[in-house]
Amino acid sequence: MSIAKIQRNVYAIGGKLIDDNDANAYLVYDDEKKYYTLIDTTTGANIRYVIESLLEILKGKDKLKYVILTSCKFENSGGLYYIYNLFKPITIAHFPDSIMIRKGECGNRTYIPSPISLEIKQKQYILDNFLILLSKNITNGNIIVKYNDILFSGSNTKITQYTKHIKYICDVNKCRSVSD
């Protein structure tokens, strides 16, 4: 399996754990609401391992409620088609990246188009225990997702400003402690 526990109920899935040319995705379990959220979907190049890892943790297909995509970039959204067709989660992306994911293209890369269930247009959006913030650093719809003391930044690997309550920053390459 390709799973690394970051902290209680937060896991790195697939990506760099399998292949240095892939990207990480992150799985979060919400104790209060009793469901899982996947943040990003890797490139899809090693999707079999990602799906096996998800099934290992989820113990079935019906517990993945949300997939939040931090941008339309291939390393964030390339695996969505496969995840969506197996688990049927609510897919979430910020406008205008949501349009690009539906088209299956971002920058100079193409991938299999996928539906977006919830298109965010606000600069700040609260989804249960997640705070979703528009950052526009990588693409016009690039977001950062805050969950408890973790920031999930997707392709934005150069986060330097954050509140004192943040303990980890997780991007497509790694999850790092801010005290490092």
KAGISUL-V781774 format. One record per run of one state. SS is the DSSP state (~ for helix, > for strand, _ for the rest). FROM is the first residue (numbers start at 1). LEN is the number of residues. If there is no record, write none. Layout:
BEGIN
SS|FROM|LEN / SS|FROM|LEN
END
This chain:
BEGIN
_|1|2 / >|3|5 / _|8|2 / >|10|4 / _|14|1 / ~|15|3 / _|18|7 / >|25|6 / _|31|4 / >|35|5 / _|40|7 / ~|47|12 / _|59|5 / >|64|5 / _|69|5 / ~|74|4 / _|78|2 / ~|80|8 / _|88|2 / >|90|5 / _|95|2 / ~|97|7 / _|104|1 / >|105|2 / _|107|2 / >|109|2 / _|111|7 / >|118|3 / _|121|3 / >|124|4 / _|128|2 / >|130|5 / _|135|8 / >|143|5 / _|148|2 / >|150|5 / _|155|13 / >|168|4 / _|172|3 / >|175|3 / _|178|3
END
